[in-house]
């Protein structure tokens, strides 16, 4: 008899719990249905007008690459602020007319502008750099006609800098815009068209370590692509610089070797630490200025 009572009590408990779960599910359903009805009926007109006149556009905050130093802490490569003309995807824009306007305004070839606009159309988030290190005159022309150029902005970006010019160029390498063949293999790693990557030397070998992590922000834009105000529904994601890279290169010894090579005109010098195998000197002449190659 006690076993029967226990069985009935367990059934009653299970039934009560099932009723509570059904009530909870019903309450959640009513809440969601009520919210959906309020958005569609009470606020439907407001959001319909908002979608016609305004839309949310994402803009990247480009991260600087990591600093490269020699074994003594001397900076061999860092980043500086640069003014760049960028293109973002904008709905309802006549890209053919915009390509004509930008080519004439900035004195650059129209196929280059058309190609960059095509890249911008293929990206649902972010922008494409049209001109890096834009001149004051180019920036002034863009800002003067900004409201006639939907999706065109002047942004402060981080450009690679090699303070000592051609010094240790063959060890450091240089950077440049990612190519189509590089993009095929690097896209799964988060790269996209227009990104800057290492092309040679340590910049290429340690690309994944020195690349930064881009941030992003969202703005409400009008039909012509002008930013109106930050979108409250999306938080700003701060950009994170890349990691600092310390090479085994000894700058004073490297400088002596390069000065000696300059007298001969061409040649190469490699010096290793016999105890550890570290490369202390990696000099070669002739050597171009990576500041010229990078843009």
C-alpha positions as CSV (number, residue, x, y, z in Angstrom):
1,X,0.0,0.0,0.0
2,X,2.7,2.6,0.7
3,X,4.2,1.9,-2.7
4,X,0.9,2.7,-4.4
5,X,0.7,6.0,-2.5
6,X,4.2,6.9,-3.5
7,X,3.4,6.1,-7.1
8,X,0.3,8.3,-7.1
9,X,2.3,11.1,-5.4
10,X,5.0,11.0,-8.0
11,X,2.4,11.1,-10.8
12,X,0.8,14.2,-9.2
13,X,4.2,15.9,-8.9
14,X,5.0,15.2,-12.5
15,X,1.6,16.5,-13.6
16,X,2.1,19.7,-11.7
17,X,5.5,20.3,-13.2
18,X,4.1,19.6,-16.7
19,X,1.3,22.2,-16.1
20,X,3.9,24.7,-14.9
21,X,6.1,24.2,-18.0
22,X,3.0,24.6,-20.3
23,X,2.1,27.8,-18.5
24,X,5.6,29.1,-18.9
25,X,5.7,28.3,-22.6
26,X,2.3,29.9,-23.1
27,X,3.4,33.0,-21.2
28,X,6.5,33.3,-23.4
29,X,4.5,32.8,-26.5
30,X,2.0,35.5,-25.5
31,X,4.9,37.9,-24.7
32,X,6.6,37.3,-28.0
33,X,3.4,37.6,-30.0
34,X,2.5,40.8,-28.2
35,X,5.9,42.3,-28.9
36,X,5.7,41.3,-32.5
37,X,2.2,42.7,-32.8
38,X,3.3,46.0,-31.2
39,X,6.2,46.3,-33.6
40,X,4.1,45.5,-36.7
41,X,0.9,47.4,-35.8
42,X,1.8,50.2,-33.4
43,X,5.3,51.0,-34.7
44,X,5.1,49.5,-38.2
45,X,4.7,52.8,-40.0
46,X,7.6,54.3,-38.1
47,X,10.0,51.5,-39.0
48,X,8.8,51.4,-42.6
49,X,9.5,55.1,-43.1
50,X,12.9,54.7,-41.3
51,X,13.9,51.8,-43.6
52,X,12.9,53.9,-46.7
53,X,14.9,57.0,-45.7
54,X,17.7,55.6,-43.5
55,X,19.7,52.4,-43.1
56,X,22.5,51.2,-40.9
57,X,26.0,51.0,-42.4
58,X,29.0,49.3,-40.8
59,X,32.4,51.0,-40.9
60,X,35.7,49.3,-40.0
61,X,38.2,50.8,-37.6
62,X,41.5,49.6,-39.1
63,X,44.1,48.3,-36.6
64,X,47.8,49.2,-36.9
65,X,50.3,46.5,-37.4
66,X,52.6,45.5,-34.6
67,X,55.9,47.3,-34.0
68,X,59.1,45.5,-35.1
69,X,62.2,46.0,-33.0
70,X,65.8,44.8,-33.0
71,X,67.3,42.8,-30.2
72,X,68.2,46.1,-28.3
73,X,64.7,47.6,-28.5
74,X,65.4,50.0,-31.4
75,X,62.2,50.4,-33.6
76,X,62.7,49.2,-37.1
77,X,59.0,49.4,-38.3
78,X,55.9,51.0,-36.8
79,X,52.8,52.8,-38.0
80,X,51.8,56.4,-38.6
81,X,48.5,58.2,-39.1
82,X,47.5,58.5,-42.8
83,X,44.6,60.2,-44.5
84,X,42.9,57.8,-46.9
85,X,40.1,58.1,-49.4
86,X,37.8,55.1,-48.9
87,X,34.7,53.7,-50.7
88,X,31.8,52.0,-48.9
89,X,28.8,50.1,-50.3
90,X,25.8,52.4,-50.7
91,X,22.4,51.4,-52.0
92,X,20.8,53.3,-54.9
93,X,24.1,54.8,-56.0
94,X,25.1,55.3,-59.7
95,X,28.6,53.8,-59.6
96,X,29.2,54.7,-63.3
97,X,28.6,58.4,-62.7
98,X,30.6,58.2,-59.4
99,X,33.6,56.6,-61.2
100,X,33.6,59.5,-63.7
101,X,33.4,62.1,-61.0
102,X,36.1,60.6,-58.8
103,X,38.5,60.0,-61.8
104,X,38.2,63.7,-62.8
105,X,38.2,65.0,-59.2
106,X,41.3,63.1,-58.0
107,X,43.1,62.9,-61.4
108,X,43.4,59.1,-61.4
109,X,42.5,56.5,-64.0
110,X,38.8,55.7,-64.3
111,X,39.4,51.8,-64.5
112,X,41.1,52.0,-61.1
113,X,38.1,53.8,-59.6
114,X,35.7,51.4,-61.3
115,X,37.6,48.4,-60.0
116,X,37.5,49.8,-56.4
117,X,33.8,50.5,-56.6
118,X,33.2,47.0,-57.8
119,X,35.1,45.7,-54.7
120,X,33.0,48.0,-52.5
121,X,29.8,46.6,-53.9
122,X,30.9,43.1,-53.0
123,X,31.5,43.9,-49.4
124,X,28.5,44.1,-47.1
125,X,30.6,45.4,-44.3
126,X,33.6,47.8,-44.3
127,X,35.2,49.9,-47.0
128,X,37.8,49.8,-49.7
129,X,40.8,52.1,-49.8
130,X,40.9,54.1,-53.0
131,X,43.9,56.3,-52.2
132,X,46.2,55.8,-49.3
133,X,48.3,58.8,-48.1
134,X,46.0,61.2,-49.9
135,X,47.4,64.7,-50.4
136,X,45.9,67.8,-48.8
137,X,44.6,68.9,-52.2
138,X,42.8,65.5,-52.7
139,X,41.3,65.6,-49.3
140,X,40.1,69.2,-49.8
141,X,38.4,68.2,-53.1
142,X,36.6,65.3,-51.5
143,X,35.4,67.3,-48.4
144,X,34.3,70.2,-50.6
145,X,32.0,67.9,-52.6
146,X,31.3,65.3,-49.9
147,X,27.5,65.4,-50.1
148,X,27.7,64.8,-53.9
149,X,29.8,61.6,-53.4
150,X,27.8,59.0,-51.6
151,X,29.8,56.4,-49.8
152,X,33.1,58.3,-50.2
153,X,34.9,59.2,-47.0
154,X,38.3,60.5,-45.8
155,X,39.4,58.3,-43.0
156,X,42.4,58.3,-40.7
157,X,44.2,55.0,-41.2
158,X,47.4,53.4,-39.9
159,X,50.1,53.3,-42.6
160,X,53.3,51.2,-42.3
161,X,56.4,53.2,-41.6
162,X,60.1,52.3,-41.7
163,X,61.9,55.1,-39.8
164,X,65.4,54.2,-41.1
165,X,64.3,53.9,-44.7
166,X,66.3,51.1,-46.5
167,X,68.1,50.0,-43.4
168,X,67.7,46.3,-42.9
169,X,65.2,46.2,-45.7
170,X,65.9,42.7,-46.8
171,X,65.4,41.4,-43.2
172,X,62.2,43.5,-42.6
173,X,60.6,43.2,-46.0
174,X,57.6,45.5,-46.8
175,X,53.8,45.4,-47.0
176,X,51.3,45.9,-49.7
177,X,47.7,45.3,-50.7
178,X,46.7,41.7,-50.7
179,X,46.6,40.1,-54.2
180,X,43.9,37.9,-55.7
181,X,46.1,34.8,-55.3
182,X,47.0,35.6,-51.7
183,X,43.3,36.2,-50.9
184,X,42.4,32.7,-52.1
185,X,44.5,31.2,-49.4
186,X,44.2,33.8,-46.7
187,X,40.4,34.6,-46.8
188,X,39.6,31.7,-44.3
189,X,41.9,33.5,-41.9
190,X,39.8,36.7,-41.9
191,X,41.4,38.6,-44.8
192,X,39.4,40.4,-47.4
193,X,40.1,42.5,-50.5
194,X,41.9,45.7,-49.8
195,X,43.7,44.4,-46.7
196,X,47.4,45.1,-46.3
197,X,49.7,42.1,-45.8
198,X,53.4,41.4,-45.6
199,X,55.0,40.9,-49.0
200,X,58.6,39.9,-48.0
201,X,61.0,39.4,-45.1
202,X,59.8,39.4,-41.5
203,X,56.6,41.2,-42.5
204,X,55.6,38.2,-44.5
205,X,57.0,35.5,-42.3
206,X,55.3,36.7,-39.2
207,X,52.2,38.2,-40.8
208,X,49.7,36.5,-38.5
209,X,51.6,37.7,-35.4
210,X,52.0,41.4,-36.4
211,X,48.6,41.9,-38.2
212,X,46.1,43.8,-36.1
213,X,42.5,43.0,-35.3
214,X,40.2,45.5,-36.9
215,X,37.3,47.0,-34.9
216,X,34.1,48.4,-36.2
217,X,31.3,50.9,-35.6
218,X,27.7,51.3,-37.0
219,X,26.1,54.5,-38.2
220,X,22.6,55.4,-39.4
221,X,23.0,56.8,-42.9
222,X,20.5,58.6,-45.1
223,X,19.6,57.5,-48.7
224,X,22.7,59.3,-50.1
225,X,25.1,57.5,-47.8
226,X,25.8,60.4,-45.4
227,X,26.3,59.4,-41.7
228,X,23.7,60.9,-39.5
229,X,24.3,59.5,-36.0
230,X,25.8,56.4,-34.4
231,X,23.5,53.4,-34.3
232,X,22.4,52.7,-30.7
233,X,21.8,49.0,-31.5
234,X,25.5,48.2,-32.1
235,X,28.4,48.8,-29.8
236,X,31.7,50.2,-31.0
237,X,34.4,47.4,-31.3
238,X,37.8,48.9,-30.6
239,X,40.7,47.9,-32.9
240,X,43.6,46.0,-31.4
241,X,47.2,46.6,-32.7
242,X,49.3,43.6,-33.7
243,X,51.8,42.0,-31.5
244,X,55.3,43.5,-31.1
245,X,57.9,41.5,-32.9
246,X,61.5,41.4,-31.6
247,X,64.1,40.2,-34.2
248,X,67.6,38.9,-33.5
249,X,69.1,41.7,-35.6
250,X,71.6,43.9,-33.9
251,X,71.1,47.4,-35.3
252,X,74.6,48.7,-34.6
253,X,76.3,45.7,-36.2
254,X,73.8,45.8,-39.1
255,X,74.6,49.5,-39.7
256,X,78.4,48.8,-39.9
257,X,77.8,46.0,-42.4
258,X,75.5,48.2,-44.6
259,X,78.0,51.1,-44.6
260,X,80.7,48.7,-45.7
261,X,78.5,47.4,-48.5
262,X,77.7,50.9,-49.7
263,X,81.4,51.4,-50.5
264,X,81.4,48.3,-52.7
265,X,78.0,49.1,-54.3
266,X,76.6,45.6,-54.0
267,X,77.0,42.4,-52.0
268,X,75.7,40.7,-48.9
269,X,76.7,40.1,-45.3
270,X,75.3,37.6,-42.9
271,X,76.5,37.3,-39.3
272,X,75.3,34.6,-36.9
273,X,75.7,34.1,-33.1
274,X,77.6,30.7,-33.0
275,X,76.2,30.0,-29.6
276,X,72.5,30.3,-30.4
277,X,72.4,30.4,-34.2
278,X,70.5,33.8,-34.1
279,X,70.9,36.1,-37.1
280,X,72.7,39.3,-35.9
281,X,73.3,40.8,-39.3
282,X,71.4,40.3,-42.6
283,X,72.5,43.0,-45.0
284,X,72.3,43.2,-48.8
285,X,72.9,45.9,-51.3
286,X,71.4,47.4,-53.4
287,X,68.2,47.8,-51.3
288,X,65.1,49.8,-52.1
289,X,63.3,52.0,-49.5
290,X,60.3,50.0,-48.2
291,X,58.5,53.2,-47.5
292,X,58.2,53.6,-51.3
293,X,57.2,50.0,-51.9
294,X,54.6,49.7,-49.2
295,X,51.9,52.1,-50.6
